[in-house]
Amino acid sequence: MSSLRGAVFGAGNMGRHHIRIMSQHPDVELVGIVDPDVERAQALGDQWDAPVFASLEGLPEIDVAIIVTPTQHHADIALPLIEKGVHLLVEKPLADTPETAHKIVNAAKDKGVTLAVGHVERFNPAIKSLSDLSTDPKLISIERLSPYTPRIKDSVVYDLAVHDVDLACWLAQSVPVKVNASGTKVFSDTIDAASTIIQFENGCVATIQTSRATQDKVRRITISEPERYFIADTLRQEVEIKREAEVSYEHGDNDITFTQASIVEIPTLAKGGEPLRLEQDDFYDAVLNKRRPLVSGEDGQRAVELVEQIEQLCNA
């Protein structure tokens, strides 16, 4: 028998995946799909054998909820649920303003509920490998380039760069102390391409290139350390490690010297499964074992604060 009773708020493109995963999870019984578009939600309710509700009213008692609605509605749903003692996984970004993010985080602290934020990139095996292997990052470079998608109404900063400011903080293992950014509008009335530099307290610097004005889809992270250089393709879930290891030796009687200048290592990554499923696994385990989730509410709040700074700099 499942330990937790859960609901998913939002039956859109991302919500349907969360609904599928929750409905199949051994620790959770999906007891509700909530969306004002009842017809859309009902199709998923029929598929995954779950009741559908137009709002929070009428929803049976639940232990956990996943909020996958448009960002501007997160607080309106999260705060009443927190007041009821419901543990939450809120899709990124946590909120549409730093002030609202702060309000959600404080409410969760006051009620003692678990608050996780859906920065799913942390569960990508290539990125998890970088976090495990990198010990002394000095320069982090992150590229997230995509073709334009008209259905996305948020700026590229709130839509895409929010992933990477979170990753930069996680990989740098430090606190950001300075942010510089510039951006441009290409296809929409909001920022479509942005370039960001974040300086951290420990001296690490992260550069983030974010664009939805390219024809190619690129997801690439590099980390420079004094002894090693990491290259990760997060689409292919591949990592390379390059390091200098100069070894000179002579061959035969011809006084010819050979030099091996560098070594390339390709670690075998654990294929742990679908990142979104791993994200839910971590959330439910955090609830059941009363521990901090991998991406906490405070992490989500910090990401919102950083992207707000970037957004303002890009629009200056």
C-alpha positions in Angstrom: 0.0 0.0 0.0 1.3 3.5 -0.9 2.7 5.6 2.0 1.6 9.0 0.6 -1.5 10.4 -1.1 -0.7 12.9 -3.8 -2.1 15.3 -6.4 -0.7 17.1 -9.4 -1.8 20.7 -10.1 -1.5 21.5 -13.8 -2.3 19.2 -16.7 -0.2 20.9 -19.4 2.9 19.7 -21.2 5.1 19.2 -18.1 2.2 18.3 -15.9 1.2 15.2 -17.9 4.7 13.7 -17.3 4.5 14.4 -13.6 1.0 12.8 -13.6 2.3 9.7 -15.4 5.2 9.3 -13.0 3.2 9.9 -9.8 0.6 7.4 -10.9 3.2 4.7 -11.3 5.2 5.5 -8.2 5.1 2.8 -5.5 5.2 5.3 -2.6 2.3 7.5 -3.8 -1.4 7.1 -4.6 -2.5 9.7 -7.2 -5.8 10.9 -5.8 -6.3 14.0 -7.9 -5.4 16.0 -11.0 -6.3 19.7 -10.6 -6.7 22.0 -13.6 -9.3 24.6 -14.5 -9.3 23.1 -18.0 -11.2 20.1 -16.8 -11.6 18.6 -20.3 -7.8 18.5 -20.8 -7.3 17.1 -17.3 -10.0 14.5 -17.8 -8.1 13.0 -20.7 -5.2 12.4 -18.4 -7.4 11.3 -15.5 -8.9 8.6 -17.8 -5.5 7.5 -18.9 -4.1 7.2 -15.4 -7.2 6.3 -13.5 -7.3 9.5 -11.4 -10.2 11.8 -10.4 -10.1 15.3 -11.8 -10.9 18.6 -10.0 -11.2 22.2 -11.4 -9.7 23.7 -8.2 -8.5 22.8 -4.7 -12.1 22.7 -3.5 -13.3 19.2 -3.3 -9.9 17.6 -3.5 -9.6 14.8 -0.8 -6.9 15.0 1.9 -3.4 14.7 0.5 0.1 14.4 1.9 2.1 15.7 -1.1 1.5 17.8 -4.2 3.3 18.8 -7.3 2.6 22.2 -8.7 3.1 22.5 -12.5 1.0 25.5 -13.3 2.2 28.8 -14.9 4.7 30.4 -12.6 2.5 33.4 -11.7 0.0 31.0 -10.1 2.5 29.0 -7.9 2.0 31.1 -4.7 -1.8 31.0 -5.0 -1.7 27.2 -4.9 1.3 26.6 -2.7 0.4 28.8 0.2 -3.0 27.3 0.9 -1.5 23.8 0.6 1.4 24.6 2.9 -1.2 25.9 5.5 -2.8 22.4 5.3 0.6 20.8 6.0 1.0 19.4 2.4 4.6 18.8 1.3 5.3 20.4 -2.1 7.4 19.9 -5.2 7.1 23.2 -7.2 8.3 23.3 -10.8 11.0 25.9 -11.6 11.1 28.8 -11.2 9.7 28.7 -7.7 7.9 32.0 -8.2 7.7 35.0 -10.5 9.3 37.4 -8.1 11.9 37.1 -5.3 9.4 38.5 -2.8 6.9 35.8 -3.7 9.6 33.1 -3.5 10.6 34.3 -0.1 7.0 34.2 1.1 6.6 30.5 -0.1 9.9 29.5 1.5 9.1 31.2 4.9 5.6 29.6 4.9 7.0 26.1 4.4 9.6 26.7 7.2 6.9 27.9 9.6 4.7 24.9 9.0 7.6 22.4 8.9 6.7 21.0 5.5 9.1 19.8 2.8 9.5 22.2 -0.1 11.4 21.0 -3.2 11.9 22.9 -6.4 11.9 21.3 -9.9 15.4 22.1 -11.1 15.4 18.7 -12.9 18.8 19.3 -14.5 20.5 18.3 -11.3 19.2 14.8 -11.9 20.9 14.5 -15.3 23.5 11.8 -15.0 26.2 13.9 -16.8 25.6 16.9 -14.4 25.4 14.7 -11.4 28.8 13.2 -12.5 30.3 16.7 -12.7 29.1 17.5 -9.2 30.6 14.3 -7.9 34.0 14.6 -9.7 34.7 18.3 -9.7 36.5 19.4 -6.4 38.2 22.7 -7.2 36.2 24.6 -9.9 37.8 27.9 -11.1 35.8 28.6 -14.3 32.4 27.1 -15.2 31.0 27.7 -18.7 27.4 26.8 -19.4 25.7 26.9 -22.9 22.0 26.4 -23.3 21.0 27.2 -26.9 17.7 26.4 -28.5 15.5 27.3 -31.5 12.7 29.8 -30.8 9.4 28.4 -29.4 6.4 30.8 -29.7 4.4 29.1 -27.0 6.8 30.2 -24.3 5.8 33.6 -23.0 8.5 34.1 -20.3 11.8 35.7 -21.2 14.7 33.3 -21.9 16.1 34.3 -18.5 13.2 33.1 -16.5 12.5 30.2 -18.9 16.0 28.7 -19.5 18.7 30.6 -17.6 17.0 29.8 -14.3 18.2 26.2 -14.8 21.8 27.3 -15.2 22.1 29.8 -12.4 21.1 27.0 -10.1 23.6 24.6 -11.7 26.3 27.3 -11.5 25.8 27.7 -7.8 25.6 24.0 -7.2 28.8 23.2 -9.2 30.7 26.2 -7.8 30.0 25.1 -4.3 29.9 28.7 -3.2 27.7 31.8 -2.8 27.4 34.3 -5.7 28.7 37.8 -4.8 28.5 39.6 -8.2 26.4 39.4 -11.3 26.9 41.0 -14.7 24.6 40.3 -17.7 23.4 41.7 -21.0 20.7 40.5 -23.4 18.8 41.1 -26.6 15.3 40.7 -28.1 15.3 38.7 -31.3 11.9 37.2 -32.0 9.7 38.3 -29.1 9.0 41.3 -26.8 11.1 39.7 -24.1 14.8 38.8 -23.8 15.6 36.0 -26.3 19.4 35.7 -25.7 21.4 36.5 -22.7 25.0 36.4 -21.6 25.7 36.2 -17.8 28.8 36.2 -15.6 28.5 35.2 -12.0 31.4 35.7 -9.5 31.4 33.5 -6.4 32.8 34.0 -2.9 35.4 31.3 -3.3 36.8 32.9 -6.5 35.1 30.7 -9.0 33.6 32.4 -12.0 30.7 31.1 -14.1 29.8 32.3 -17.6 26.3 31.4 -18.9 25.2 31.7 -22.5 21.4 31.3 -22.9 19.6 31.6 -26.2 16.4 30.7 -28.0 17.5 32.3 -31.2 19.7 29.5 -32.6 18.9 26.7 -35.1 20.9 24.1 -33.1 20.0 22.7 -29.7 23.2 22.8 -27.5 23.5 21.8 -23.8 27.2 22.0 -22.8 29.0 22.5 -19.6 32.8 22.9 -19.0 34.7 23.2 -15.8 38.3 24.3 -15.5 40.3 23.2 -12.5 44.1 23.6 -11.9 44.7 20.0 -12.8 41.7 19.0 -14.9 39.2 20.2 -17.5 35.7 18.7 -17.6 33.5 18.7 -20.7 29.9 17.6 -20.4 27.3 17.2 -23.2 24.1 17.0 -21.2 21.9 16.1 -24.1 24.0 13.0 -24.9 24.7 12.5 -21.2 28.5 12.2 -21.8 31.4 13.5 -19.8 35.1 13.8 -20.7 38.0 14.7 -18.4 41.2 16.1 -19.8 44.3 16.6 -17.7 47.9 17.4 -18.4 50.3 14.5 -17.8 53.5 15.3 -19.6 55.6 12.2 -19.8 58.8 12.1 -22.0 60.7 9.1 -23.0 63.4 8.1 -25.6 62.9 5.4 -28.2 65.7 3.1 -29.5 69.1 4.3 -30.4 68.0 7.3 -32.5 67.8 9.7 -29.6 64.2 10.5 -30.5 62.2 11.8 -27.6 58.4 11.4 -27.4 56.2 13.5 -25.2 52.7 12.5 -24.1 51.0 15.9 -23.5 47.6 15.0 -22.1 45.2 12.3 -21.1 41.5 12.1 -21.9 39.3 10.1 -19.5 35.7 9.2 -20.3 33.9 8.0 -17.2 31.0 5.5 -17.5 27.9 7.2 -16.2 25.3 5.4 -14.2 22.1 5.3 -16.1 19.8 6.0 -13.2 16.6 6.5 -15.2 14.4 9.4 -16.3 15.6 12.6 -14.6 12.0 13.7 -13.8 11.3 10.3 -12.1 14.6 10.7 -10.1 13.4 14.1 -9.1 10.1 12.7 -7.7 12.0 9.8 -6.1 14.2 12.4 -4.2 11.1 14.4 -3.2 9.1 11.5 -1.7 12.2 10.1 0.0 12.8 13.5 1.6 9.2 13.6 2.8 9.3 10.1 4.2 12.7 10.4 5.8 12.3 14.1 6.9 15.4 15.2 5.2 16.4 18.1 2.9 15.6 17.5 -0.8 18.4 17.8 -3.3 16.9 21.1 -4.6 15.4 22.9 -1.6 13.1 25.9 -1.4 16.1 28.0 -0.5 17.9 26.9 -3.6 14.8 27.8 -5.7 14.6 31.2 -4.0 18.2 31.9 -4.7 17.7 31.0 -8.4 14.7 33.4 -8.6 16.7 36.2 -7.0 19.6 35.7 -9.5 17.4 35.6 -12.6 15.6 38.7 -11.4 19.0 40.5 -11.3 19.9 39.2 -14.7 16.5 40.2 -16.2 16.9 43.7 -14.9 20.5 44.0 -16.2 19.4 42.7 -19.6 16.6 45.2 -19.8 18.7 48.2 -18.6 
